C-alpha cells in the first residue's frame, strides 16, 4: 500500500464494490427495475425479447485516453421468443452492456458525492442496442435513484479536521472554506478499486499526491490521516505537557511525531520518589525513546498502543524499569489526550484504558458498546460508517436495504495512519475457517470466515442477528455470542477444535 495525501489533512476511501452491493440490493427490493421488454426483428421473424438484469457491477476502467473512469456493467440473461409462438422455449443469450456512470461532487457548501449517467459505454451485445441501454438509464426509476443517492462523506471529515487544526473558535474558518477533492483511486497489489474524498484547510488544493487506492480488500471503507497533519497535532499535544507534572513526574522534555511505522515518542522526566513501593533514590532521571504502534481493537473504535519499541534508560532492576515505563505511558497517554483530533484523542483514551492500566493493574479491559458504530468519532471511522449507512439505507414494500459494518484494523503507512472498516450491505453466507481463543477472558474472541474476513466475536454475533451474515453450522445467541448447531457434528465443539489458537490481538470485555 502506498499512501500520499499531498496537502490534504485526511481522506476517506470507499471501495467500488460498496456501490455494486448497494445497486444489487436496490434491484432486490424493487427500487431498480430488473427486466426490460423489447421487440426485435431478426432472421425474418419478430421476437418478443425479455432482458433479465442481474446484479450490476460498478467498476473502474484504467485503460484508454479518459482513464481512470467508472462505468456500470450490466449482465444477466436475454430471452427471445417468436411473437407467433409465445409458448416456445426461449432463445437464451447473455446480457453484456455498460453505461458511463460518473462519480461527481455536488455544489453544496461542503460537497457531497453523487452519481451521474453520461451515456452508453461501448456497443451492447446483440440483440440489445445502445438505445435500449439509454432508455433504461434515463428511465424514471434509475434517474430517481441517482437523484436520491447523495453521500455527505466530507461533512464530518471537515468538521473534525477543522476543530483539530484550528482549536481556537475565534480564528477557526467556516467548514465551507475547506477544500474538498474527489479522486478515483485504482487498485494496487494489496488494495481494491475505490474513490477517495480528501479535505484540506483553506488555501490548499487537497489533491492526493498518490492516486493509488488505500482501501484494503474485504473492507470497503478506509480513513487516512496525513503524516504532516498528525505531526502538527502531536507536537501540540507534546507542547502542552512540557514543564507540567504527570503522576508526580516533571516532564522536562517531550517530543511526539509520526515515524514510518508508528508514533515516535522521545522525552525526559524527573521524579522525586516519596513512596516505599519502589525502592529507588529521589530525583530519578528517566529518558525514553521509541515508537508506539497504534492498533485498532477489532470490532470497536478503540485504539491501543504497542509500546514494546520504547526504550527506557534507567537502572536495570525490574521494579525500577516497570516504574519508569509506567510514567512514560502515563505521560504519552496524557499528551495524546490533548491532541484534539478525533483519532488521536481516542488513542489517548484507549491508552489510558488499556496500556497504562496494564502496567498499573496487569489488566487490559476496555468497556465497549456492541453497536458503537452509529454514534462515535465525529472525524473518523465510526462517523463515516454512520454517514454511509444513513445515506444508503432504504426500504420499500418489497423489502429493506440496510447498511452495516464493523471496524476492522489500523495501519501506519510511511507515517500516515489508515483505519479500515468492513462495510456489509448484501447478506452473505460463509463457513467458519478458524477461531482464536482468549485464555485470559476464557472465551473465543476472534472468528475468521472462509473468505479471510475476521470479526470480533460479539460483532459477528450481532451481524448474524441482523441477518447480514450466516455461518454454516453455527447460530447466534441473543446477538451476543455464537455456538455450533446442535445437530451439526462437523462443527460441534469449538473448544476442542480451536482452544489451542490463542489470540494475538488485543481483545476486550463487553460492558
C-alpha positions in Angstrom: 0.0 0.0 0.0 1.2 3.5 -0.9 -0.4 6.5 0.8 0.3 10.0 -0.3 -2.2 12.6 0.7 -0.5 15.7 -0.7 -1.6 18.8 1.3 -4.9 17.2 2.3 -5.2 16.6 6.1 -7.2 13.4 5.6 -9.2 11.4 3.1 -12.0 8.8 3.1 -11.8 6.0 0.6 -14.8 3.8 -0.4 -14.4 0.7 -2.4 -16.4 0.4 -5.6 -17.8 -2.9 -4.5 -19.8 -1.0 -1.9 -21.7 0.8 -4.7 -22.1 -2.6 -6.6 -23.7 -4.1 -3.5 -25.9 -1.1 -3.0 -27.2 -1.3 -6.5 -27.8 -5.0 -6.2 -29.8 -4.5 -3.1 -31.9 -1.8 -4.8 -32.8 -4.4 -7.5 -33.7 -6.9 -4.8 -36.1 -4.5 -3.1 -37.6 -3.3 -6.3 -36.2 0.3 -6.4 -34.3 -0.5 -9.6 -36.0 -2.5 -12.5 -34.7 -6.0 -13.1 -36.3 -6.5 -16.5 -36.8 -4.8 -19.8 -39.2 -5.9 -22.5 -38.3 -5.3 -26.2 -39.5 -6.3 -29.7 -36.8 -7.3 -32.2 -36.8 -8.3 -35.9 -34.1 -10.8 -36.9 -33.9 -13.9 -39.1 -37.1 -12.8 -40.9 -39.2 -13.1 -37.7 -40.5 -10.8 -35.0 -39.4 -11.7 -31.5 -40.6 -10.7 -28.0 -37.4 -10.1 -26.0 -37.2 -10.0 -22.2 -34.0 -8.7 -20.7 -33.5 -10.1 -17.2 -31.0 -7.8 -15.4 -28.8 -9.4 -12.8 -26.9 -7.5 -10.0 -24.8 -4.8 -11.8 -21.2 -4.2 -11.2 -19.8 -0.7 -10.6 -16.2 -1.0 -12.0 -13.2 1.1 -12.9 -11.7 1.3 -16.3 -8.0 2.0 -16.2 -7.1 1.8 -19.9 -7.9 4.3 -22.6 -7.5 8.1 -23.1 -10.1 9.1 -20.5 -9.0 6.6 -17.8 -9.4 6.2 -15.0 -13.2 6.3 -15.2 -16.1 4.4 -13.8 -18.9 2.5 -15.5 -21.9 0.4 -14.7 -21.5 -3.1 -16.2 -24.9 -4.7 -16.8 -25.1 -8.5 -17.1 -28.0 -11.0 -17.0 -30.0 -13.2 -19.4 -31.9 -12.3 -22.6 -34.9 -14.5 -23.5 -36.3 -14.2 -27.1 -39.5 -15.9 -28.2 -41.2 -15.6 -31.6 -44.3 -13.5 -31.4 -46.1 -16.1 -33.4 -45.3 -18.8 -30.7 -45.2 -17.2 -27.3 -45.1 -20.6 -25.6 -42.0 -21.7 -27.4 -38.8 -22.4 -25.5 -36.8 -19.2 -25.5 -33.6 -18.5 -27.3 -31.3 -17.6 -24.5 -28.4 -15.1 -24.8 -26.2 -13.3 -22.3 -26.7 -9.7 -21.5 -23.4 -7.7 -21.7 -23.7 -3.9 -21.8 -22.2 -0.9 -20.0 -23.1 2.7 -19.2 -20.9 5.6 -18.2 -21.8 6.2 -14.5 -19.6 9.0 -13.2 -18.9 9.9 -9.6 -19.3 13.6 -9.1 -19.2 16.3 -6.4 -22.3 18.3 -5.7 -22.3 22.1 -5.5 -23.2 22.2 -1.8 -21.1 24.4 0.5 -19.5 21.2 1.6 -19.7 18.9 -1.4 -21.4 15.6 -1.2 -20.8 12.6 -3.5 -23.4 11.8 -6.2 -23.6 9.7 -9.4 -24.3 10.9 -13.0 -25.3 9.0 -16.1 -23.1 10.1 -19.0 -24.2 7.8 -21.9 -23.7 4.3 -23.1 -20.2 2.8 -22.9 -19.3 0.8 -26.0 -21.7 -1.4 -28.0 -24.0 -3.8 -26.1 -24.1 -7.5 -27.1 -26.8 -8.4 -29.6 -29.8 -8.1 -29.6 -29.7 -5.2 -27.1 -28.8 -1.8 -28.6 -27.3 1.4 -27.2 -30.8 3.0 -27.4 -32.1 0.2 -25.2 -29.5 0.9 -22.5 -30.0 4.6 -22.8 -33.8 4.2 -22.3 -33.1 2.0 -19.2 -30.7 4.5 -17.7 -32.8 7.6 -18.4 -36.0 5.9 -17.1 -37.7 7.3 -14.1 -36.7 4.5 -11.7 -33.0 4.8 -12.4 -33.0 8.6 -12.5 -34.8 8.8 -9.2 -32.2 6.5 -7.6 -29.4 8.7 -8.9 -31.2 11.9 -7.7 -31.7 10.4 -4.2 -28.2 9.0 -3.7 -26.0 11.6 -2.0 -23.1 10.6 0.2 -22.2 13.5 2.6 -18.8 12.0 3.3 -16.9 15.3 3.6 -19.3 16.8 6.3 -18.0 15.0 9.4 -14.5 14.8 8.0 -14.2 18.5 7.6 -15.9 19.3 10.9 -13.5 17.1 12.8 -10.4 18.3 11.0 -11.3 22.0 11.3 -11.8 21.8 15.0 -8.5 19.9 15.4 -6.3 22.1 13.1 -7.9 25.4 14.5 -8.7 24.8 18.1 -9.4 28.5 18.8 -13.1 29.2 18.0 -12.2 32.8 17.2 -9.8 32.0 14.4 -11.4 28.9 13.1 -12.6 29.3 9.4 -16.0 28.1 8.3 -16.2 24.5 7.4 -17.3 25.5 3.9 -14.0 27.3 3.4 -12.2 24.0 3.3 -11.1 22.4 0.1 -12.7 19.1 -0.8 -11.5 16.9 -3.7 -12.8 13.7 -5.3 -10.2 11.3 -6.8 -10.6 7.9 -8.5 -8.0 5.6 -6.9 -7.3 2.4 -8.9 -6.3 -0.8 -7.1 -2.7 -1.8 -6.3 -1.4 -5.2 -5.5 -2.9 -5.1 -2.0 -5.9 -2.7 -2.4 -9.1 -2.6 -4.3 -10.6 0.0 -6.8 -12.1 2.9 -4.8 -12.8 6.6 -4.8 -11.4 9.0 -2.2 -12.8 12.2 -0.8 -9.9 14.3 0.6 -10.1 17.5 2.6 -7.6 20.3 3.2 -7.7 23.7 5.0 -8.4 26.9 3.2 -5.8 27.8 0.5 -4.7 24.2 -0.1 -5.5 22.1 -3.1 -6.3 18.9 -1.1 -5.3 16.8 -4.0 -3.8 13.4 -3.4 -0.1 13.1 -4.3 -0.6 9.3 -4.8 -3.8 8.3 -6.7 -3.5 4.7 -5.7 -6.2 3.1 -3.6 -5.7 2.8 0.2 -8.9 0.6 0.7 -7.8 -2.9 1.7 -9.6 -6.0 0.3 -12.6 -7.2 2.3 -13.2 -3.9 4.0 -15.0 -1.3 1.9 -14.1 1.9 3.8 -10.8 3.5 4.9 -9.9 6.8 6.6 -6.4 8.0 6.1 -4.7 10.8 8.1 -1.8 12.8 6.7 1.6 12.5 8.4 2.1 16.3 8.4 -1.3 16.8 10.0 -0.6 14.2 12.6 2.8 15.8 13.3 1.1 19.1 13.9 -1.4 17.8 16.4 1.1 15.5 18.1 3.5 18.4 18.6 0.7 20.5 20.0 -0.1 17.7 22.5 3.5 17.3 23.5 4.0 21.1 23.9 1.0 21.2 26.3 2.7 18.6 28.6 6.3 20.1 28.7 7.0 21.6 32.1 4.0 20.0 33.7 3.8 17.3 36.4 2.2 14.0 35.5 1.9 11.3 38.2 4.4 13.3 40.3 7.0 13.2 37.5 8.1 16.6 36.0 8.1 16.5 32.2 11.3 18.3 31.3 11.2 17.4 27.6 8.7 15.6 25.3 8.6 15.3 21.6 6.0 13.3 19.6 5.8 12.9 15.9 4.9 10.3 13.3 7.5 7.7 12.4 7.2 5.5 9.3 5.5 2.7 11.3 4.1 4.4 14.4 4.3 7.4 16.8 7.8 8.4 17.8 7.9 9.4 21.5 11.1 10.9 23.0 11.4 12.7 26.3 12.9 13.1 29.7 11.2 13.2 33.1 12.4 13.7 36.7 10.6 12.3 39.6 11.2 12.5 43.3 10.1 9.3 44.9 8.3 9.6 48.2 6.7 6.1 48.3 8.0 2.9 49.7 6.5 0.9 46.8 9.6 1.4 44.6 12.9 1.4 46.4 15.0 4.0 44.5 16.6 7.3 45.3 14.8 10.6 44.9 15.1 12.8 41.8 15.4 9.9 39.3 16.1 11.0 35.8 14.4 8.9 33.2 14.9 9.1 29.4 12.6 7.3 27.0 12.8 7.0 23.2 11.0 4.8 20.7 8.0 4.1 18.6 4.5 3.3 19.8 2.4 1.5 17.2 -1.3 2.2 17.2 -3.6 -0.9 16.9 -7.4 -0.8 16.3 -9.2 -3.1 18.7 -11.2 -5.2 16.2 -14.9 -4.6 16.3 -14.5 -1.3 18.3 -13.4 2.2 17.6 -10.9 1.9 20.5 -7.2 2.2 19.8 -4.4 0.7 21.9 -0.7 1.1 21.6 2.1 -1.4 21.2 4.9 0.2 23.3 7.4 -2.7 23.0 9.5 -0.4 20.8 10.0 2.2 23.5 13.4 2.1 25.3 13.6 3.5 28.8 17.0 4.5 30.1 17.0 3.7 33.9 18.6 1.2 36.3 18.3 -2.4 35.2 16.4 -3.5 38.3 13.0 -4.8 37.1 11.0 -2.8 39.6 12.7 0.4 38.5 12.1 -0.4 34.9 8.4 -1.0 35.3 8.0 2.0 37.5 9.7 4.2 34.8 7.7 2.6 32.0 4.6 3.4 33.9 5.4 7.1 33.9 6.3 7.1 30.2 3.0 5.5 29.3 1.1 7.9 31.5 2.8 11.0 30.1 2.4 9.7 26.5 -1.3 9.0 27.1 -1.8 12.4 28.6 -0.2 14.1 25.7 -2.4 12.2 23.2 -5.5 13.2 25.1 -4.7 16.8 24.4 -4.2 16.5 20.7 -7.7 17.4 19.9 -8.0 15.2 16.7 -10.6 12.5 17.0 -8.5 9.5 16.2 -5.6 10.6 18.4 -7.9 11.7 21.2 -9.3 8.2 21.0 -5.8 6.8 21.0 -5.1 8.7 24.2 -8.3 7.5 25.9 -7.6 3.9 24.8 -4.0 4.1 26.0 -5.2 5.2 29.4 -7.8 2.4 29.5 -5.5 -0.3 28.2 -1.8 0.0 28.1 -1.4 2.3 31.2 -3.9 0.1 33.1 -2.0 -3.0 32.0 1.2 -1.7 33.6 -0.6 -0.5 36.7 -3.1 -3.3 37.2 -1.9 -6.1 34.9 -5.2 -6.0 33.1 -6.4 -4.7 29.8 -10.2 -4.1 30.0 -11.9 -1.6 27.8 -15.7 -1.2 28.0 -17.4 -1.3 24.6 -21.0 -1.0 23.5 -21.6 -3.6 20.8 -23.3 -1.2 18.5 -20.8 1.6 18.8 -20.7 2.2 15.0 -23.6 4.6 14.8 -22.6 7.2 17.3 -18.9 7.5 17.7 -16.0 9.6 16.4 -17.0 12.8 14.6 -14.0 12.7 12.4 -13.1 9.1 12.0 -14.2 5.6 11.4 -17.4 5.3 13.3 -18.8 8.5 11.9 -18.1 7.6 8.3 -19.8 4.2 8.8 -22.7 6.0 10.3 -22.9 8.5 7.4 -22.6 5.8 4.8 -25.3 3.8 6.5 -27.7 6.7 6.8 -27.2 7.7 3.2 -27.7 4.3 1.7 -30.4 2.7 4.0 -33.7 2.4 2.2 -36.9 0.5 2.3 -39.8 -0.4 0.0 -42.9 -2.7 0.4 -40.8 -5.4 -1.2 -38.0 -5.2 1.4 -35.5 -3.2 3.3 -31.9 -2.2 2.4 -29.7 -1.8 5.4 -26.0 -0.9 5.5 -24.0 -2.3 8.4 -20.3 -2.6 9.2 -17.7 -3.2 11.8 -14.3 -1.6 12.5 -11.5 -3.8 11.3 -7.9 -2.7 11.7 -5.4 0.1 11.6 -2.1 0.5 9.7 0.6 3.1 9.7 2.0 3.6 6.2 5.0 5.9 5.9 3.8 7.9 8.8 0.1 8.1 7.6 -2.5 6.4 9.9 -5.1 4.4 8.0 -8.2 3.0 9.7 -10.2 0.3 8.0 -13.8 -0.9 8.4 -15.8 -3.6 6.8 -19.0 -2.4 5.1 -21.7 -5.1 4.7 -24.7 -4.4 2.5 -25.7 -7.7 0.9 -26.3 -10.7 3.2 -23.5 -13.2 2.9 -23.2 -16.9 3.7 -19.8 -18.3 4.9 -18.1 -21.1 6.6 -16.0 -20.8 9.7 -12.3 -21.1 8.9 -10.8 -20.6 12.4 -11.4 -19.2 15.8 -9.0 -17.5 18.3 -9.4 -18.1 22.0 -8.5 -15.8 24.8 -7.4 -17.7 27.8 -7.5 -14.5 29.9 -11.1 -13.8 29.1 -12.0 -17.5 28.9 -13.9 -17.2 25.7 -13.5 -17.1 21.9 -12.5 -13.6 20.9 -11.9 -13.6 17.1 -13.5 -15.6 14.3 -12.2 -15.9 10.8 -14.5 -16.9 7.9 -13.6 -18.8 4.8 -13.1 -15.6 2.8 -10.5 -14.4 5.3 -12.7 -11.8 6.9 -12.1 -11.5 10.7 -14.6 -10.4 13.2 -14.7 -9.8 16.9 -16.9 -12.5 18.4 -19.6 -10.1 19.7 -19.6 -8.3 16.3 -20.1 -11.5 14.4 -23.0 -12.5 16.6 -24.5 -9.0 16.2 -24.2 -9.2 12.4 -25.7 -12.7 12.4 -28.7 -11.5 14.4 -29.1 -8.6 11.9 -29.3 -11.1 9.1 -26.1 -9.8 7.4 -24.0 -13.0 7.9 -25.0 -16.7 8.0 -22.3 -19.1 9.2 -22.9 -22.7 8.2 -23.2 -24.9 11.2 -23.4 -22.1 13.7 -26.0 -19.7 15.2 -26.0 -16.6 17.4 -27.4 -16.5 20.9 -29.2 -13.2 21.6 -26.8 -11.4 19.2 -24.1 -11.7 21.9 -22.1 -14.8 21.0 -22.2 -17.8 18.6 -22.3 -21.5 19.1 -22.5 -24.6 16.9 -25.8 -26.0 15.8 -26.8 -29.0 18.0 -27.2 -31.3 15.0 -24.0 -30.4 13.2 -21.4 -32.8 14.3 -18.8 -31.3 11.9 -18.9 -28.0 13.8 -19.8 -29.5 17.1 -17.1 -28.5 19.5 -15.4 -25.1 19.2 -13.3 -25.7 22.3 -12.0 -29.0 21.0 -11.2 -27.6 17.6 -9.8 -24.2 18.3 -9.0 -23.6 22.0 -5.3 -24.0 21.3 -5.5 -21.0 19.0 -4.5 -18.3 21.5 -5.4 -14.9 20.0 -2.5 -12.5 19.3 -4.9 -9.4 19.1 -5.8 -7.1 21.9 -9.3 -8.2 23.0 -11.6 -6.6 25.5 -14.6 -7.4 27.6 -18.0 -6.1 26.9 -19.7 -3.9 29.4 
